[in-house]
């Protein structure tokens, strides 16, 4: 496209109305925005025309499967900015665009009133209006046609007989409504783009993930766990209130160049290998590791999960162990070295000889991409609807856009979580092109300033239109310094932050709830005795387990709609850099959650929190109750400034629900 | 266009590199940016790829008339942002776009170095590089072909014989340069838009306008001035240092419903009428008012102007008096009222029965628009190259985009100034679609806060890419309250601000230099005895005239390149709300102008000015000289904070040129 209108042509009808600067619109409409069912799209635009005519603007929208547009009138805000809203009510792709026109009738009506008020003779002006009404009647049909024709005739008579009465008839609301319904849109401006909204089910916006290695689920030291063991452990996971169970790859694990415990090079025959070294003699991405069980077992796991309100998410890791069947069957999908060997993964000078990356620039791109899609379709057929995608930033953007768009066109309920820990623009690009949720930098944002800046970017800028962060305090690859150093308080702090800053969050357990904080070596984020390379036997009954606290937090999330979305997030002033305070509010303003966290895992911290009472619609003259949903304690606060004190050893956070005072009886205040 | 990639197709080559968020780019490339000859375009973009390959990016540009792209390599800044620059050197339309690709050779070269430094065996890696070089040699031609083939052969031998030597050969700059010259661009990403730069001659960016009514130029009370009288007065205008002489419409003036002195309804036969009521028996927009003279006289005026460095600008007011020939010959170009009369202009309840607006929505749009274009072409043929366009915001945007684009395609030296005093988005739209310069809100921005905010918007945001403000402290329609109340000091204040805040500025004279400040009535911005409706005899020799000061200011503008552009404008802190301070710097940093203005026309004001010595590359330990170009006074300042005091009755402004200290001799500091 060449911009700037060289060779601009004389239109048959000149365009009077300009529609510009439409929001939300990502990169000039190149990418969709995201919503979940029941959410609102609030569109704004600059809409203006030459001259002084009255404008009329509509927001047009439809589900992609519905040929007919629905229309919502837009309202002017200030400075030629207009706004319209609609709800999305079905999964899939929804479209919207805008249309606006100069409304000659309303312009005439406005001017008529001014002239009449200035005591001018408006007989001819009334006739101008009659002509407009007649022309509209000629175009209209049904009831409007008759009504308009009759009104025109009546006004023509009154123009000669009773001008005040004619002016009165001209300004009737029924006439205005009929004229708007039958407006002449031949010269209307339609915005040049149809903008897309990808509508997902609610879990895209609100979910609590639990990552667990099935092979560590046997509960018996020495015996590798199976999918059926994993199914038995679901009660434990469900009790903690999670709703997504994410399993690392469950496929056969390569034997060639297998890595041993703690990632050492020469594995012993006993070593179980990394689940991300996918593929062996038993099969590849569509097979299940024989030690884990059968497809039948997998289905039993899924069905038990469903009973408990859990959904099983699989890992999509497009890479191969050297003994993956693809390597023999499709050498052309890999890059070869001049010595005839297959190019292994590397991050020089590091070599990963147990992993062969697929060559996405192969000449056999058609076959490769089809095969990779067939992996997703296979697991969809087995009932899987959530995929956590491993390292998507090392495969071409075009591949993901094609794959996700294609899959979601037929299965709009499928969700993809991008595990891309890389540069910000790459992470955002993956979200733009289709990933439903994305891992974020949350794990490394520890100070109040870092958290505030990062979450303002995620929730208050255009980023929120396409990037849904999923907050993980830990993963099998990430044991942050903060968790390594801060002990149990650090885990409680990061849990509270993740679960309340993020409507989507997850933990890698049982390492998390058991506060596993031993690193491979100082300065490394790798776990010592990482489950990536060995089976771990976890003591789920440890008295130090955070399982109960996690269960409490997840139930608070479920019961408070304010925590089901990130867009209302607002940070509040505290006069102590170690205490962060923020709130989320439900759309109807009835549910207000205020979270206060001591970010220091070592010391008791206290300070004064400032709350914006006007935003919360609280009367500054009346007391209000802060109900701590974690402890059930209730504090009565007054005015905007109130004191908090948090001991990290006991509980480093408040999750308050604000309760309004409803009445005073016998000197007692009552709150709801 | 439908966004969001439904039906995204599998490409033959996946696109590896993303180019996004390109700047400058107006509304997704819909509108051009503007430059003048010799100016720079600095383009930036987010450029990134999947994975970890090294990228190479180029900025491609060409004049629209040149089929071949020129290429400039881009440089990475931070956070995946890249930058490239080029100069525009010819009038007309210039195009630019971007291209980027993953550079397999440079990626290989980087990784090879890492492996070699880690003492790994790189024999096979060298062969990978040899393959890349051979493939490139096969594609290359001329000298590069031979060089690359030879280098490949050499490296292949060294891989077996002398690895350190092979690595050394691999990293040679000549090899890198040859590989970049012959890069494989088959998988390159080319940015999807060709962005347009409209390049004007310098006067589009830097001009000083003087508006004058020729009929007031006779110098003899009672005798209407002619174009030849006007030509005689050009010495006076040139002496003040202006370079554009703008004449209100010079066409025959309608007699039907002519307005009398001070805009009263019933004109006497002596009344001369408003030049904007265009057209009468003697002709319309292509005719010259007989009382002003002939086309021959107009050409003499132009030729005298040229001798004096002045260019004549005409008014383009597309509207008709009731006796304009168009009204009889083309009734279809006007809107008719039901009583068979032509619709006159109105702004209810006000009526302008001496003006008939053209109906831009007429069915005869083709004929009307062609005729309007022929008016411009006619005056272009008479040598006119600057048009001040009256009220463009009351005609369709499409019309202007078509007209200006078409005219400039054949006459790229033609400049259009938009006289649209209306809502901000409408003013910006007119600039976007093609107007070279625009009247602004300057006349009504009086306080330091108003001036600072407005000029930051005009010079530090994307607005500057398309909107070139032309600052007028007064016009025949605008005698601001500030000028009405503030006396001679107010005129000096507004002159200094206009001439230094704006590289483009203008005054309506002699009303301005003679400090004419009598309004039609209190609360009105209309002049009493306005020249719009009557001839005025001005006393150019008044001792109170500001002509000398204006001449001084214009010469300062001419001699200081810092004042030839608005983009370097920067405001500086002063601890007094009545004093504003700002600077402009030339691109080479050699010319630094600091302007300090007392905005209070009534009182002496003083304060401390803060200057950013680092920005000016001044050593904070050394004194520097502030040379006031208005008075030739020289002040030695030290450090960032210095005292100023300005008496508005004498001179309310400093226009300082900063002179650096070059040496000290015999205890004396010398500055240049």
Interface residues (C-beta under 8 A of the other chain):
Chain A: X1 X2 X3 X4 X5 X6 X7 X8 X9 X10 X11 X12 X13 X14 X15 X16 X18 X20 X21 X26 X27 X28 X29 X30 X31 X32 X46 X48 X50 X51 X52 X64 X79 X80 X93 X95 X110 X111 X114 X115 X117 X118 X120 X124 X127 X128 X130 X131 X187 X192 X193 X194 X195 X196 X198 X337 X338 X339 X346 X347 X348 X349 X360 X361 X365 X366 X369 X393 X394 X395 X396 X397 X398 X399 X401 X402 X405 X406 X409 X423 X424 X425 X426 X429 X433 X434
Chain B: X1 X2 X3 X4 X5 X6 X7 X8 X9 X10 X11 X12 X13 X14 X15 X16 X18 X20 X21 X26 X27 X28 X29 X30 X31 X32 X46 X48 X50 X51 X52 X64 X79 X80 X93 X95 X110 X111 X114 X115 X117 X118 X120 X124 X127 X128 X130 X131 X187 X192 X193 X194 X195 X196 X198 X337 X338 X339 X346 X347 X348 X349 X360 X361 X365 X366 X369 X393 X394 X395 X396 X397 X398 X399 X401 X402 X405 X406 X409 X423 X424 X425 X426 X429 X433
